Amino acid sequence: MSDLKSKFLKVYDILKSDLLNDPAFEFTDVSRQWVERMLDYNVPGGKLNRGLSVIDSYKLLKEGKELTEDEIFLACALGWCIEWLQAYFLVLDDIMDGSHTRRGQPCWFRLPKVGLIAANDGILLRNHIPRILKKHFRGKPYYVDLLDLFNEVEFQTACGQMIDLITTLEGEKDLNKYSIALHHRIVQYKTAYYSFYLPVACALLMMGENLENYTDEKNILIEMGTYFQVQDDYLDCFGAPEVIGKIGTDIADYKCSWLVVKAVELANEEQKKLLFENYGKEDPACVAIVKELYNSLNLQGVFEEYESKSYEKLISSIDAHPSKAVQGVLKSFLAKIYKRQK
């Protein structure tokens, strides 16, 4: 893995250098330094799981055949396009949520001299993706399909973010409107498409496959993405900030989190009243009351049961798949996230 990761990071340097010398724009030293610092701060941090998954998936689809240097480079480049997409979403997401930390450091827009320039940096990050694709994939038969795929997934993710943001306004804070169905919908669009489907779809396109033939696989990956987000909601509240790299804000932000939906389902009238009064308040005392309520409803146990049921269901869907190579891809994804701590 470390060998693969070091290769992957080398490709980041190549792509960054391409972008800092893009002939479409005349850089000055100052603007070049700004973009380089912005990229280094926002793109290669994190676990890089989405990007590395493209290479893992492609290798598994090749069923043990040795990859050429060119194939490795292209799979890495597509992996980085997903990491760029992720960076673009996170830079803007942090501004919208008023977050303070991301990946164990201050959010980009919180840095002195950055502020709302970060909004334009987000736009730049988004524009870097077609620049990378144009430079390295323009001659490939699947080039148009790649552009299509990234555009489609970006649109779905932005729509997911929209439902997430307007949900907190709808009915001006009425927790009764939060449901598992609404949570599922937000998650499917906001997280599952770009985090789970996109890496596998990139690998399939490199294999020369038609994505329309892979709807069952797509559905399994979307389900996996839902499970991943429920874990995320759980860790936002119960994870250790020093492990997950951020301070959870879902309770204060009035998020339609899996935990609050479950709490509304399980609470008695008195507990509901407590929840309605304290959820979505920035005051640490209110957040503490909600956490205490979660504990008294044993949401940790409820989550553990959800986790094992989801895992069993996913494994049986994967085992039913006719292709051993595709099974391998799906299982490698599941192995990365099952019982994760961050």
Stockholm file with secondary structure:
# STOCKHOLM 1.0

chainA/1-342         MSDLKSKFLKVYDILKSDLLNDPAFEFTDVSRQWVERMLDYNVPGGKLNRGLSVIDSYKLLKEGKELTEDEIFLACALGWCIEWLQAYFLVLDDIMDGSHTRRGQPCWFRLPKVGLIAANDGILLRNHIPRILKKHFRGKPYYVDLLDLFNEVEFQTACGQMIDLITTLEGEKDLNKYSIALHHRIVQYKTAYYSFYLPVACALLMMGENLENYTDEKNILIEMGTYFQVQDDYLDCFGAPEVIGKIGTDIADYKCSWLVVKAVELANEEQKKLLFENYGKEDPACVAIVKELYNSLNLQGVFEEYESKSYEKLISSIDAHPSKAVQGVLKSFLAKIYKRQK
#=GR chainA/1-342 SS CHHHHHHHHHHHHHHHHHHHTCTTSCCCHHHHHHHHHHHHHHSSCSCCHHHHHHHHHHHHHTTTCCCCHHHHHHHHHHHHHHHHHHHHHHHHHHHHHTCCEETTEECGGGSTTTTTHHHHHHHHHHHHHHHHHHHHHTTSTTHHHHHHHHHHHHHHHHHHHHHHHHHTTGGGTCGGGCCHHHHHHHHIIIIIIIIIIHHHHHHHHHTTCCGGGCHHHHHHHHHHHHHHHHHHHHHHHHSCHHHHSSCCCTTTTTCCCHHHHHHHHHCCHHHHHHHHHHTTCCCHHHHHHHHHHHHHTTHHHHHHHHHHHHHHHHHHHHHTCSCHHHHHHHHHHHHHHTTCCC
#=GC SS_cons         CHHHHHHHHHHHHHHHHHHHTCTTSCCCHHHHHHHHHHHHHHSSCSCCHHHHHHHHHHHHHTTTCCCCHHHHHHHHHHHHHHHHHHHHHHHHHHHHHTCCEETTEECGGGSTTTTTHHHHHHHHHHHHHHHHHHHHHTTSTTHHHHHHHHHHHHHHHHHHHHHHHHHTTGGGTCGGGCCHHHHHHHHIIIIIIIIIIHHHHHHHHHTTCCGGGCHHHHHHHHHHHHHHHHHHHHHHHHSCHHHHSSCCCTTTTTCCCHHHHHHHHHCCHHHHHHHHHHTTCCCHHHHHHHHHHHHHTTHHHHHHHHHHHHHHHHHHHHHTCSCHHHHHHHHHHHHHHTTCCC
//
